[in-house]
């Protein structure tokens, strides 16, 4: 069975794995309450808002992540 594997089959498998990893690296899920800054080749490209987002693998870099969730504080009156 191993003897039936030729160079084209090995190349096809390696190419398939490379494409699969590249697509997986390009899919980003930004959590609710966060915003991510994307840089392309060192320059600001866009801001990713919460949800399912796509980037170009190996070119786009997530440079900063910001937490923008509202924080609530409870206040209580001091008794004298």
Phi and psi restraints in degrees (range 20) as a CNS / XPLOR table:
assign (resid 1 and name C) (resid 2 and name N)
       (resid 2 and name CA) (resid 2 and name C) 1.0 -66.0 20.0 2
assign (resid 2 and name N) (resid 2 and name CA)
       (resid 2 and name C) (resid 3 and name N) 1.0 -31.2 20.0 2
assign (resid 2 and name C) (resid 3 and name N)
       (resid 3 and name CA) (resid 3 and name C) 1.0 -69.8 20.0 2
assign (resid 3 and name N) (resid 3 and name CA)
       (resid 3 and name C) (resid 4 and name N) 1.0 -15.0 20.0 2
assign (resid 3 and name C) (resid 4 and name N)
       (resid 4 and name CA) (resid 4 and name C) 1.0 -83.0 20.0 2
assign (resid 4 and name N) (resid 4 and name CA)
       (resid 4 and name C) (resid 5 and name N) 1.0 -7.5 20.0 2
assign (resid 4 and name C) (resid 5 and name N)
       (resid 5 and name CA) (resid 5 and name C) 1.0 -82.3 20.0 2
assign (resid 5 and name N) (resid 5 and name CA)
       (resid 5 and name C) (resid 6 and name N) 1.0 120.2 20.0 2
assign (resid 5 and name C) (resid 6 and name N)
       (resid 6 and name CA) (resid 6 and name C) 1.0 -107.2 20.0 2
assign (resid 6 and name N) (resid 6 and name CA)
       (resid 6 and name C) (resid 7 and name N) 1.0 -177.7 20.0 2
assign (resid 6 and name C) (resid 7 and name N)
       (resid 7 and name CA) (resid 7 and name C) 1.0 -63.1 20.0 2
assign (resid 7 and name N) (resid 7 and name CA)
       (resid 7 and name C) (resid 8 and name N) 1.0 -37.0 20.0 2
assign (resid 7 and name C) (resid 8 and name N)
       (resid 8 and name CA) (resid 8 and name C) 1.0 -65.3 20.0 2
assign (resid 8 and name N) (resid 8 and name CA)
       (resid 8 and name C) (resid 9 and name N) 1.0 -39.2 20.0 2
assign (resid 8 and name C) (resid 9 and name N)
       (resid 9 and name CA) (resid 9 and name C) 1.0 -64.9 20.0 2
assign (resid 9 and name N) (resid 9 and name CA)
       (resid 9 and name C) (resid 10 and name N) 1.0 -43.7 20.0 2
assign (resid 9 and name C) (resid 10 and name N)
       (resid 10 and name CA) (resid 10 and name C) 1.0 -63.4 20.0 2
assign (resid 10 and name N) (resid 10 and name CA)
       (resid 10 and name C) (resid 11 and name N) 1.0 -44.0 20.0 2
assign (resid 10 and name C) (resid 11 and name N)
       (resid 11 and name CA) (resid 11 and name C) 1.0 -61.1 20.0 2
assign (resid 11 and name N) (resid 11 and name CA)
       (resid 11 and name C) (resid 12 and name N) 1.0 -42.1 20.0 2
assign (resid 11 and name C) (resid 12 and name N)
       (resid 12 and name CA) (resid 12 and name C) 1.0 -63.4 20.0 2
assign (resid 12 and name N) (resid 12 and name CA)
       (resid 12 and name C) (resid 13 and name N) 1.0 -41.8 20.0 2
assign (resid 12 and name C) (resid 13 and name N)
       (resid 13 and name CA) (resid 13 and name C) 1.0 -65.7 20.0 2
assign (resid 13 and name N) (resid 13 and name CA)
       (resid 13 and name C) (resid 14 and name N) 1.0 -44.8 20.0 2
assign (resid 13 and name C) (resid 14 and name N)
       (resid 14 and name CA) (resid 14 and name C) 1.0 -63.7 20.0 2
assign (resid 14 and name N) (resid 14 and name CA)
       (resid 14 and name C) (resid 15 and name N) 1.0 -42.3 20.0 2
assign (resid 14 and name C) (resid 15 and name N)
       (resid 15 and name CA) (resid 15 and name C) 1.0 -64.4 20.0 2
assign (resid 15 and name N) (resid 15 and name CA)
       (resid 15 and name C) (resid 16 and name N) 1.0 -41.7 20.0 2
assign (resid 15 and name C) (resid 16 and name N)
       (resid 16 and name CA) (resid 16 and name C) 1.0 -61.9 20.0 2
assign (resid 16 and name N) (resid 16 and name CA)
       (resid 16 and name C) (resid 17 and name N) 1.0 -44.2 20.0 2
assign (resid 16 and name C) (resid 17 and name N)
       (resid 17 and name CA) (resid 17 and name C) 1.0 -64.9 20.0 2
assign (resid 17 and name N) (resid 17 and name CA)
       (resid 17 and name C) (resid 18 and name N) 1.0 -41.1 20.0 2
assign (resid 17 and name C) (resid 18 and name N)
       (resid 18 and name CA) (resid 18 and name C) 1.0 -61.9 20.0 2
assign (resid 18 and name N) (resid 18 and name CA)
       (resid 18 and name C) (resid 19 and name N) 1.0 -45.2 20.0 2
assign (resid 18 and name C) (resid 19 and name N)
       (resid 19 and name CA) (resid 19 and name C) 1.0 -65.0 20.0 2
assign (resid 19 and name N) (resid 19 and name CA)
       (resid 19 and name C) (resid 20 and name N) 1.0 -41.4 20.0 2
assign (resid 19 and name C) (resid 20 and name N)
       (resid 20 and name CA) (resid 20 and name C) 1.0 -62.8 20.0 2
assign (resid 20 and name N) (resid 20 and name CA)
       (resid 20 and name C) (resid 21 and name N) 1.0 -44.1 20.0 2
assign (resid 20 and name C) (resid 21 and name N)
       (resid 21 and name CA) (resid 21 and name C) 1.0 -66.8 20.0 2
assign (resid 21 and name N) (resid 21 and name CA)
       (resid 21 and name C) (resid 22 and name N) 1.0 -39.6 20.0 2
assign (resid 21 and name C) (resid 22 and name N)
       (resid 22 and name CA) (resid 22 and name C) 1.0 -64.0 20.0 2
assign (resid 22 and name N) (resid 22 and name CA)
       (resid 22 and name C) (resid 23 and name N) 1.0 -43.4 20.0 2
assign (resid 22 and name C) (resid 23 and name N)
       (resid 23 and name CA) (resid 23 and name C) 1.0 -65.4 20.0 2
assign (resid 23 and name N) (resid 23 and name CA)
       (resid 23 and name C) (resid 24 and name N) 1.0 -41.2 20.0 2
assign (resid 23 and name C) (resid 24 and name N)
       (resid 24 and name CA) (resid 24 and name C) 1.0 -63.8 20.0 2
assign (resid 24 and name N) (resid 24 and name CA)
       (resid 24 and name C) (resid 25 and name N) 1.0 -35.4 20.0 2
assign (resid 24 and name C) (resid 25 and name N)
       (resid 25 and name CA) (resid 25 and name C) 1.0 -73.9 20.0 2
assign (resid 25 and name N) (resid 25 and name CA)
       (resid 25 and name C) (resid 26 and name N) 1.0 -20.6 20.0 2
assign (resid 25 and name C) (resid 26 and name N)
       (resid 26 and name CA) (resid 26 and name C) 1.0 -86.7 20.0 2
assign (resid 26 and name N) (resid 26 and name CA)
       (resid 26 and name C) (resid 27 and name N) 1.0 -15.4 20.0 2
assign (resid 26 and name C) (resid 27 and name N)
       (resid 27 and name CA) (resid 27 and name C) 1.0 -91.4 20.0 2
assign (resid 27 and name N) (resid 27 and name CA)
       (resid 27 and name C) (resid 28 and name N) 1.0 125.4 20.0 2
assign (resid 27 and name C) (resid 28 and name N)
       (resid 28 and name CA) (resid 28 and name C) 1.0 -124.1 20.0 2
assign (resid 28 and name N) (resid 28 and name CA)
       (resid 28 and name C) (resid 29 and name N) 1.0 137.4 20.0 2
assign (resid 28 and name C) (resid 29 and name N)
       (resid 29 and name CA) (resid 29 and name C) 1.0 -114.0 20.0 2
assign (resid 29 and name N) (resid 29 and name CA)
       (resid 29 and name C) (resid 30 and name N) 1.0 107.9 20.0 2
assign (resid 29 and name C) (resid 30 and name N)
       (resid 30 and name CA) (resid 30 and name C) 1.0 -87.0 20.0 2
assign (resid 30 and name N) (resid 30 and name CA)
       (resid 30 and name C) (resid 31 and name N) 1.0 122.7 20.0 2
assign (resid 30 and name C) (resid 31 and name N)
       (resid 31 and name CA) (resid 31 and name C) 1.0 -65.8 20.0 2
assign (resid 31 and name N) (resid 31 and name CA)
       (resid 31 and name C) (resid 32 and name N) 1.0 155.2 20.0 2
assign (resid 31 and name C) (resid 32 and name N)
       (resid 32 and name CA) (resid 32 and name C) 1.0 -62.3 20.0 2
assign (resid 32 and name N) (resid 32 and name CA)
       (resid 32 and name C) (resid 33 and name N) 1.0 137.5 20.0 2
assign (resid 32 and name C) (resid 33 and name N)
       (resid 33 and name CA) (resid 33 and name C) 1.0 87.2 20.0 2
assign (resid 33 and name N) (resid 33 and name CA)
       (resid 33 and name C) (resid 34 and name N) 1.0 3.6 20.0 2
assign (resid 33 and name C) (resid 34 and name N)
       (resid 34 and name CA) (resid 34 and name C) 1.0 -122.2 20.0 2
assign (resid 34 and name N) (resid 34 and name CA)
       (resid 34 and name C) (resid 35 and name N) 1.0 156.0 20.0 2
assign (resid 34 and name C) (resid 35 and name N)
       (resid 35 and name CA) (resid 35 and name C) 1.0 -132.6 20.0 2
assign (resid 35 and name N) (resid 35 and name CA)
       (resid 35 and name C) (resid 36 and name N) 1.0 138.2 20.0 2
assign (resid 35 and name C) (resid 36 and name N)
       (resid 36 and name CA) (resid 36 and name C) 1.0 -115.3 20.0 2
assign (resid 36 and name N) (resid 36 and name CA)
       (resid 36 and name C) (resid 37 and name N) 1.0 138.3 20.0 2
assign (resid 36 and name C) (resid 37 and name N)
       (resid 37 and name CA) (resid 37 and name C) 1.0 -94.8 20.0 2
assign (resid 37 and name N) (resid 37 and name CA)
       (resid 37 and name C) (resid 38 and name N) 1.0 129.0 20.0 2
assign (resid 37 and name C) (resid 38 and name N)
       (resid 38 and name CA) (resid 38 and name C) 1.0 -108.0 20.0 2
assign (resid 38 and name N) (resid 38 and name CA)
       (resid 38 and name C) (resid 39 and name N) 1.0 130.5 20.0 2
assign (resid 38 and name C) (resid 39 and name N)
       (resid 39 and name CA) (resid 39 and name C) 1.0 -113.2 20.0 2
assign (resid 39 and name N) (resid 39 and name CA)
       (resid 39 and name C) (resid 40 and name N) 1.0 135.9 20.0 2
assign (resid 39 and name C) (resid 40 and name N)
       (resid 40 and name CA) (resid 40 and name C) 1.0 -114.0 20.0 2
assign (resid 40 and name N) (resid 40 and name CA)
       (resid 40 and name C) (resid 41 and name N) 1.0 115.0 20.0 2
assign (resid 40 and name C) (resid 41 and name N)
       (resid 41 and name CA) (resid 41 and name C) 1.0 55.6 20.0 2
assign (resid 41 and name N) (resid 41 and name CA)
       (resid 41 and name C) (resid 42 and name N) 1.0 38.4 20.0 2
assign (resid 41 and name C) (resid 42 and name N)
       (resid 42 and name CA) (resid 42 and name C) 1.0 89.1 20.0 2
assign (resid 42 and name N) (resid 42 and name CA)
       (resid 42 and name C) (resid 43 and name N) 1.0 -4.4 20.0 2
assign (resid 42 and name C) (resid 43 and name N)
       (resid 43 and name CA) (resid 43 and name C) 1.0 -113.6 20.0 2
assign (resid 43 and name N) (resid 43 and name CA)
       (resid 43 and name C) (resid 44 and name N) 1.0 149.5 20.0 2
assign (resid 43 and name C) (resid 44 and name N)
       (resid 44 and name CA) (resid 44 and name C) 1.0 -57.9 20.0 2
assign (resid 44 and name N) (resid 44 and name CA)
       (resid 44 and name C) (resid 45 and name N) 1.0 131.7 20.0 2
assign (resid 44 and name C) (resid 45 and name N)
       (resid 45 and name CA) (resid 45 and name C) 1.0 -111.5 20.0 2
assign (resid 45 and name N) (resid 45 and name CA)
       (resid 45 and name C) (resid 46 and name N) 1.0 -54.6 20.0 2
assign (resid 45 and name C) (resid 46 and name N)
       (resid 46 and name CA) (resid 46 and name C) 1.0 -165.9 20.0 2
assign (resid 46 and name N) (resid 46 and name CA)
       (resid 46 and name C) (resid 47 and name N) 1.0 172.5 20.0 2
assign (resid 46 and name C) (resid 47 and name N)
       (resid 47 and name CA) (resid 47 and name C) 1.0 -113.5 20.0 2
assign (resid 47 and name N) (resid 47 and name CA)
       (resid 47 and name C) (resid 48 and name N) 1.0 125.3 20.0 2
assign (resid 47 and name C) (resid 48 and name N)
       (resid 48 and name CA) (resid 48 and name C) 1.0 -88.4 20.0 2
assign (resid 48 and name N) (resid 48 and name CA)
       (resid 48 and name C) (resid 49 and name N) 1.0 123.9 20.0 2
assign (resid 48 and name C) (resid 49 and name N)
       (resid 49 and name CA) (resid 49 and name C) 1.0 -90.3 20.0 2
assign (resid 49 and name N) (resid 49 and name CA)
       (resid 49 and name C) (resid 50 and name N) 1.0 167.8 20.0 2
assign (resid 49 and name C) (resid 50 and name N)
       (resid 50 and name CA) (resid 50 and name C) 1.0 -57.2 20.0 2
assign (resid 50 and name N) (resid 50 and name CA)
       (resid 50 and name C) (resid 51 and name N) 1.0 142.7 20.0 2
assign (resid 50 and name C) (resid 51 and name N)
       (resid 51 and name CA) (resid 51 and name C) 1.0 127.0 20.0 2
assign (resid 51 and name N) (resid 51 and name CA)
       (resid 51 and name C) (resid 52 and name N) 1.0 -169.0 20.0 2
assign (resid 51 and name C) (resid 52 and name N)
       (resid 52 and name CA) (resid 52 and name C) 1.0 -83.6 20.0 2
assign (resid 52 and name N) (resid 52 and name CA)
       (resid 52 and name C) (resid 53 and name N) 1.0 121.7 20.0 2
assign (resid 52 and name C) (resid 53 and name N)
       (resid 53 and name CA) (resid 53 and name C) 1.0 -130.5 20.0 2
assign (resid 53 and name N) (resid 53 and name CA)
       (resid 53 and name C) (resid 54 and name N) 1.0 156.4 20.0 2
assign (resid 53 and name C) (resid 54 and name N)
       (resid 54 and name CA) (resid 54 and name C) 1.0 -121.9 20.0 2
assign (resid 54 and name N) (resid 54 and name CA)
       (resid 54 and name C) (resid 55 and name N) 1.0 138.0 20.0 2
assign (resid 54 and name C) (resid 55 and name N)
       (resid 55 and name CA) (resid 55 and name C) 1.0 -127.2 20.0 2
assign (resid 55 and name N) (resid 55 and name CA)
       (resid 55 and name C) (resid 56 and name N) 1.0 167.8 20.0 2
assign (resid 55 and name C) (resid 56 and name N)
       (resid 56 and name CA) (resid 56 and name C) 1.0 -90.9 20.0 2
assign (resid 56 and name N) (resid 56 and name CA)
       (resid 56 and name C) (resid 57 and name N) 1.0 114.7 20.0 2
assign (resid 56 and name C) (resid 57 and name N)
       (resid 57 and name CA) (resid 57 and name C) 1.0 -62.7 20.0 2
assign (resid 57 and name N) (resid 57 and name CA)
       (resid 57 and name C) (resid 58 and name N) 1.0 147.8 20.0 2
assign (resid 57 and name C) (resid 58 and name N)
       (resid 58 and name CA) (resid 58 and name C) 1.0 71.2 20.0 2
assign (resid 58 and name N) (resid 58 and name CA)
       (resid 58 and name C) (resid 59 and name N) 1.0 -5.4 20.0 2
assign (resid 58 and name C) (resid 59 and name N)
       (resid 59 and name CA) (resid 59 and name C) 1.0 -118.6 20.0 2
assign (resid 59 and name N) (resid 59 and name CA)
       (resid 59 and name C) (resid 60 and name N) 1.0 -47.2 20.0 2
assign (resid 59 and name C) (resid 60 and name N)
       (resid 60 and name CA) (resid 60 and name C) 1.0 -86.4 20.0 2
assign (resid 60 and name N) (resid 60 and name CA)
       (resid 60 and name C) (resid 61 and name N) 1.0 139.6 20.0 2
assign (resid 60 and name C) (resid 61 and name N)
       (resid 61 and name CA) (resid 61 and name C) 1.0 -128.4 20.0 2
assign (resid 61 and name N) (resid 61 and name CA)
       (resid 61 and name C) (resid 62 and name N) 1.0 134.6 20.0 2
assign (resid 61 and name C) (resid 62 and name N)
       (resid 62 and name CA) (resid 62 and name C) 1.0 -81.6 20.0 2
assign (resid 62 and name N) (resid 62 and name CA)
       (resid 62 and name C) (resid 63 and name N) 1.0 111.2 20.0 2
assign (resid 62 and name C) (resid 63 and name N)
       (resid 63 and name CA) (resid 63 and name C) 1.0 -93.5 20.0 2
assign (resid 63 and name N) (resid 63 and name CA)
       (resid 63 and name C) (resid 64 and name N) 1.0 -37.1 20.0 2
assign (resid 63 and name C) (resid 64 and name N)
       (resid 64 and name CA) (resid 64 and name C) 1.0 -140.2 20.0 2
assign (resid 64 and name N) (resid 64 and name CA)
       (resid 64 and name C) (resid 65 and name N) 1.0 146.0 20.0 2
assign (resid 64 and name C) (resid 65 and name N)
       (resid 65 and name CA) (resid 65 and name C) 1.0 -121.5 20.0 2
assign (resid 65 and name N) (resid 65 and name CA)
       (resid 65 and name C) (resid 66 and name N) 1.0 133.4 20.0 2
assign (resid 65 and name C) (resid 66 and name N)
       (resid 66 and name CA) (resid 66 and name C) 1.0 -119.0 20.0 2
assign (resid 66 and name N) (resid 66 and name CA)
       (resid 66 and name C) (resid 67 and name N) 1.0 135.6 20.0 2
assign (resid 66 and name C) (resid 67 and name N)
       (resid 67 and name CA) (resid 67 and name C) 1.0 -97.3 20.0 2
assign (resid 67 and name N) (resid 67 and name CA)
       (resid 67 and name C) (resid 68 and name N) 1.0 115.9 20.0 2
assign (resid 67 and name C) (resid 68 and name N)
       (resid 68 and name CA) (resid 68 and name C) 1.0 -118.3 20.0 2
assign (resid 68 and name N) (resid 68 and name CA)
       (resid 68 and name C) (resid 69 and name N) 1.0 29.8 20.0 2
assign (resid 68 and name C) (resid 69 and name N)
       (resid 69 and name CA) (resid 69 and name C) 1.0 -76.0 20.0 2
assign (resid 69 and name N) (resid 69 and name CA)
       (resid 69 and name C) (resid 70 and name N) 1.0 143.5 20.0 2
assign (resid 69 and name C) (resid 70 and name N)
       (resid 70 and name CA) (resid 70 and name C) 1.0 -73.9 20.0 2
assign (resid 70 and name N) (resid 70 and name CA)
       (resid 70 and name C) (resid 71 and name N) 1.0 135.4 20.0 2
assign (resid 70 and name C) (resid 71 and name N)
       (resid 71 and name CA) (resid 71 and name C) 1.0 -110.2 20.0 2
assign (resid 71 and name N) (resid 71 and name CA)
       (resid 71 and name C) (resid 72 and name N) 1.0 128.5 20.0 2
assign (resid 71 and name C) (resid 72 and name N)
       (resid 72 and name CA) (resid 72 and name C) 1.0 -106.6 20.0 2
assign (resid 72 and name N) (resid 72 and name CA)
       (resid 72 and name C) (resid 73 and name N) 1.0 141.7 20.0 2
assign (resid 72 and name C) (resid 73 and name N)
       (resid 73 and name CA) (resid 73 and name C) 1.0 -117.6 20.0 2
assign (resid 73 and name N) (resid 73 and name CA)
       (resid 73 and name C) (resid 74 and name N) 1.0 135.2 20.0 2
assign (resid 73 and name C) (resid 74 and name N)
       (resid 74 and name CA) (resid 74 and name C) 1.0 -91.9 20.0 2
assign (resid 74 and name N) (resid 74 and name CA)
       (resid 74 and name C) (resid 75 and name N) 1.0 134.8 20.0 2
assign (resid 74 and name C) (resid 75 and name N)
       (resid 75 and name CA) (resid 75 and name C) 1.0 -115.0 20.0 2
assign (resid 75 and name N) (resid 75 and name CA)
       (resid 75 and name C) (resid 76 and name N) 1.0 139.9 20.0 2
assign (resid 75 and name C) (resid 76 and name N)
       (resid 76 and name CA) (resid 76 and name C) 1.0 -129.6 20.0 2
assign (resid 76 and name N) (resid 76 and name CA)
       (resid 76 and name C) (resid 77 and name N) 1.0 143.4 20.0 2
assign (resid 76 and name C) (resid 77 and name N)
       (resid 77 and name CA) (resid 77 and name C) 1.0 -76.7 20.0 2
assign (resid 77 and name N) (resid 77 and name CA)
       (resid 77 and name C) (resid 78 and name N) 1.0 137.3 20.0 2
assign (resid 77 and name C) (resid 78 and name N)
       (resid 78 and name CA) (resid 78 and name C) 1.0 -82.4 20.0 2
assign (resid 78 and name N) (resid 78 and name CA)
       (resid 78 and name C) (resid 79 and name N) 1.0 139.0 20.0 2
assign (resid 78 and name C) (resid 79 and name N)
       (resid 79 and name CA) (resid 79 and name C) 1.0 -95.4 20.0 2
assign (resid 79 and name N) (resid 79 and name CA)
       (resid 79 and name C) (resid 80 and name N) 1.0 138.3 20.0 2
